[in-house]
């Protein structure tokens, strides 16, 4: 079961079947429901510190971020719509995971709480959605576009890094986001004093960080500062020396759009 089944299901449905109904147009409760979604277009720029990559010198590089994120506001749904969503989610969970020995673990990973029937507002990158809803030719390419690109070149070394993977964002406070990014990281590194040719490595990685915002996300444009570390499966570019951490400092700019999607009642059966 996907950790964020709820978001994949309902953001995906909204993205894929919106029929252009105006937000202020009356609708029949038995046929359609309005799903409030915020779409964030995010760009960022900053610096990466490749900790202990080079045994003799510190390695820094410029970095650039891009992402499209979607957030479903479950706390703003009408009661009948929320009950239908909960019913559909519970039906999609395999019976064995509803047993007591699995329940606490599944609830930690999922936005669905079986006991009190609460769905939390969570944010997910469109990259994850496009992997599950790949019938839109205009969105298919986005899941393969790097979320972060980092590059540096001087007389001593040349370095290129890019990540391909989605972000999951939580908001414990109005002014702070927690950011988790699961990626496949590709790194090209050429120490001109040691290597004859550039060396390449591909590793799974996870980024853990915080983003501090100058304005709350309800504003249409939000400036933020992000700090965190990326942890990679160790890489050995030099004999006896392993590299596995990248420190990130970045300024982000987010353009936020609120939209209501019409969800057909038939999709909730």
C-alpha positions as CSV (number, residue, x, y, z in Angstrom):
1,X,0.0,0.0,0.0
2,X,1.3,3.4,-0.9
3,X,2.2,5.6,2.0
4,X,0.1,8.4,0.6
5,X,-2.7,6.5,-1.0
6,X,-5.1,9.3,-0.3
7,X,-3.2,12.0,-2.1
8,X,-2.4,9.8,-5.1
9,X,-6.1,8.8,-5.4
10,X,-7.7,12.2,-5.1
11,X,-5.2,14.6,-6.5
12,X,-4.9,12.2,-9.4
13,X,-8.6,12.0,-10.0
14,X,-8.8,15.8,-9.8
15,X,-6.0,16.3,-12.2
16,X,-7.2,13.7,-14.7
17,X,-10.9,14.2,-14.9
18,X,-11.5,18.0,-14.4
19,X,-14.2,18.9,-16.9
20,X,-13.8,22.7,-16.8
21,X,-16.8,23.3,-14.5
22,X,-16.6,26.8,-13.1
23,X,-16.0,26.9,-9.3
24,X,-19.1,29.1,-8.7
25,X,-21.4,27.0,-10.8
26,X,-24.1,25.1,-8.9
27,X,-23.8,21.3,-8.8
28,X,-25.9,18.4,-7.7
29,X,-24.6,16.8,-4.5
30,X,-25.5,13.3,-5.8
31,X,-23.4,13.7,-8.9
32,X,-20.3,15.8,-8.1
33,X,-18.3,17.2,-5.2
34,X,-15.8,20.1,-5.1
35,X,-12.3,19.1,-4.0
36,X,-10.2,22.1,-2.9
37,X,-6.5,21.8,-4.0
38,X,-3.5,24.1,-3.7
39,X,-0.9,23.8,-6.5
40,X,2.5,25.2,-5.8
41,X,5.1,26.0,-8.4
42,X,8.5,26.1,-6.7
43,X,11.9,27.2,-7.8
44,X,15.0,27.5,-5.7
45,X,18.7,28.4,-5.8
46,X,21.5,27.9,-3.3
47,X,24.7,26.0,-2.5
48,X,25.7,22.4,-1.9
49,X,28.6,21.3,0.4
50,X,29.8,17.9,-0.6
51,X,31.0,16.8,2.9
52,X,34.3,14.8,2.7
53,X,34.1,14.2,-1.0
54,X,37.6,15.4,-1.5
55,X,40.2,14.3,1.2
56,X,42.3,17.5,0.6
57,X,39.8,20.3,-0.2
58,X,36.2,21.3,0.5
59,X,33.9,20.9,-2.5
60,X,31.0,23.4,-3.0
61,X,28.7,23.8,-5.9
62,X,25.7,25.9,-7.0
63,X,22.3,24.1,-6.9
64,X,18.9,24.7,-8.5
65,X,15.5,23.3,-7.4
66,X,12.2,22.9,-9.3
67,X,9.0,21.2,-8.2
68,X,5.3,21.2,-8.6
69,X,3.4,20.2,-5.5
70,X,-0.3,19.5,-4.8
71,X,-2.1,19.7,-1.5
72,X,-5.6,18.5,-0.8
73,X,-7.4,20.3,2.0
74,X,-9.4,17.4,3.6
75,X,-10.3,19.6,6.6
76,X,-12.4,21.8,4.2
77,X,-14.5,19.1,2.7
78,X,-18.2,18.7,3.4
79,X,-19.1,15.9,5.7
80,X,-20.8,13.7,3.2
81,X,-17.9,13.9,0.7
82,X,-15.3,13.1,3.5
83,X,-17.3,10.1,4.6
84,X,-17.3,8.7,1.0
85,X,-13.5,9.3,0.7
86,X,-12.9,7.4,4.0
87,X,-15.1,4.6,2.9
88,X,-13.2,4.2,-0.4
89,X,-9.8,4.4,1.3
90,X,-10.7,1.8,3.9
91,X,-12.0,-0.6,1.2
92,X,-8.7,-0.3,-0.6
93,X,-6.6,-1.3,2.4
94,X,-5.9,-5.1,2.5
95,X,-7.6,-6.8,5.4
96,X,-4.3,-8.1,6.9
97,X,-3.1,-4.6,7.4
98,X,-6.2,-3.7,9.5
99,X,-5.2,-6.2,12.2
100,X,-3.8,-4.8,15.4
101,X,-0.2,-6.0,14.8
102,X,0.0,-3.9,11.6
103,X,-2.3,-1.0,12.5
104,X,0.1,1.2,14.4
105,X,2.8,0.9,11.7
106,X,0.4,1.5,8.8
107,X,-1.1,4.6,10.5
108,X,2.3,6.1,10.9
109,X,2.9,5.8,7.1
110,X,-0.6,6.6,6.0
111,X,-2.7,9.8,6.3
112,X,-5.6,7.5,7.3
113,X,-6.2,6.8,11.0
114,X,-8.4,3.7,11.3
115,X,-9.7,4.4,14.8
116,X,-10.7,8.0,14.6
117,X,-11.3,8.4,10.8
118,X,-9.1,11.5,10.4
119,X,-7.3,12.5,7.1
120,X,-4.6,15.0,7.5
121,X,-3.7,17.6,4.9
122,X,-0.5,16.6,3.2
123,X,1.5,17.8,0.3
124,X,3.0,15.6,-2.5
125,X,5.1,16.3,-5.5
126,X,3.5,16.0,-9.0
127,X,6.4,13.7,-9.9
128,X,4.9,10.9,-7.7
129,X,1.4,11.5,-9.3
130,X,2.7,11.3,-12.9
131,X,4.2,7.9,-12.1
132,X,0.7,6.5,-11.2
133,X,-1.4,8.5,-13.6
134,X,0.7,8.3,-16.8
135,X,-2.1,8.6,-19.4
136,X,-1.5,12.3,-19.9
137,X,1.2,12.9,-22.5
138,X,1.8,16.4,-21.2
139,X,2.7,15.1,-17.7
140,X,4.6,12.0,-18.5
141,X,7.9,13.7,-19.0
142,X,7.8,15.6,-15.7
143,X,8.6,12.5,-13.5
144,X,11.9,12.1,-15.4
145,X,13.0,15.7,-15.1
146,X,15.6,16.2,-12.3
147,X,14.2,17.9,-9.1
148,X,17.6,19.3,-8.2
149,X,20.6,20.1,-10.4
150,X,24.0,21.0,-8.9
151,X,27.1,22.0,-10.9
152,X,30.6,23.5,-10.3
153,X,33.7,23.7,-12.4
154,X,37.2,25.2,-11.7
155,X,40.8,24.5,-12.3
156,X,40.9,21.7,-9.7
157,X,37.7,19.8,-10.3
158,X,34.4,19.5,-12.2
159,X,31.2,18.3,-10.5
160,X,27.7,17.6,-11.8
161,X,24.8,16.2,-9.7
162,X,21.1,15.7,-10.3
163,X,18.3,14.1,-8.4
164,X,15.2,12.3,-9.8
165,X,12.6,11.8,-7.1
166,X,9.5,13.3,-5.4
167,X,9.2,15.4,-2.3
168,X,6.8,14.8,0.6
169,X,6.2,17.9,2.7
170,X,4.5,18.2,6.1
171,X,3.5,21.4,7.8
172,X,3.7,21.2,11.6
173,X,3.6,25.0,12.0
174,X,2.4,27.9,9.8
175,X,5.9,29.1,9.1
176,X,7.9,25.8,8.9
177,X,7.7,22.9,6.5
178,X,9.4,19.5,7.1
179,X,10.8,18.2,3.8
180,X,11.6,14.6,2.9
181,X,12.9,13.8,-0.6
182,X,13.5,10.2,-1.8
183,X,15.7,10.3,-4.9
184,X,18.0,8.5,-7.2
185,X,21.1,10.7,-7.3
186,X,23.5,10.7,-10.2
187,X,26.9,12.2,-9.6
188,X,29.8,13.0,-12.0
189,X,33.1,14.0,-10.4
190,X,36.4,14.8,-12.0
191,X,39.4,15.6,-9.8
192,X,41.8,16.8,-12.4
193,X,44.9,16.2,-10.2
194,X,44.0,12.6,-9.5
195,X,41.7,11.2,-12.2
196,X,42.4,10.9,-15.9
197,X,38.7,10.8,-16.7
198,X,35.5,11.8,-14.8
199,X,34.0,9.2,-12.5
200,X,30.2,8.5,-12.4
201,X,28.0,7.1,-9.6
202,X,24.3,6.5,-9.2
203,X,23.0,6.0,-5.7
204,X,19.6,6.0,-3.8
205,X,19.4,8.9,-1.4
206,X,17.1,10.7,1.1
207,X,17.0,14.4,1.9
208,X,15.9,15.6,5.4
209,X,15.4,19.3,5.9
210,X,13.4,22.2,7.1
211,X,12.0,25.2,5.1
212,X,11.3,28.5,6.9
213,X,8.9,30.8,5.2
214,X,8.6,34.6,5.4
215,X,4.9,34.5,4.6
216,X,2.3,31.7,5.3
217,X,1.4,29.5,2.3
218,X,-2.0,31.1,1.9
219,X,-0.2,34.0,0.2
220,X,0.1,33.7,-3.6
221,X,3.9,34.2,-3.5
222,X,6.1,32.8,-0.7
223,X,9.8,33.3,-0.1
224,X,11.5,30.7,2.0
225,X,14.9,29.5,3.2
226,X,15.7,25.7,3.2
227,X,18.4,23.9,5.1
228,X,19.0,20.1,5.3
229,X,21.2,17.2,4.4
230,X,21.1,14.5,1.7
231,X,22.3,11.1,2.7
232,X,23.5,8.8,-0.1
233,X,24.5,5.2,-0.2
234,X,28.3,5.5,0.2
235,X,30.4,6.2,-2.8
236,X,34.2,5.6,-3.0
237,X,35.8,8.0,-5.5
238,X,39.1,7.7,-3.7
239,X,40.7,4.5,-2.3
240,X,39.8,4.1,1.3
241,X,37.6,7.2,1.3
242,X,33.8,7.1,1.4
243,X,31.5,10.0,0.6
244,X,27.8,9.9,1.7
245,X,26.6,13.4,2.8
246,X,25.6,16.6,1.0
247,X,24.6,19.8,3.0
248,X,22.1,22.1,1.3
249,X,21.4,25.8,1.9
250,X,18.8,27.3,-0.5
251,X,16.4,30.1,-1.1
252,X,13.1,29.1,-2.5
253,X,10.3,31.0,-4.2
254,X,6.8,29.4,-4.4
255,X,3.9,30.5,-6.6
256,X,0.6,29.2,-5.1
257,X,-2.7,28.7,-6.9
258,X,-6.0,27.5,-5.2
259,X,-8.4,25.6,-7.4
260,X,-11.6,23.5,-6.9
261,X,-11.9,20.3,-8.9
262,X,-15.2,18.6,-9.6
263,X,-15.1,15.0,-8.5
264,X,-17.7,12.7,-9.9
265,X,-19.7,10.7,-7.3
266,X,-19.2,7.6,-9.5
267,X,-15.5,7.6,-8.8
268,X,-16.1,7.2,-5.1
269,X,-18.2,4.0,-5.4
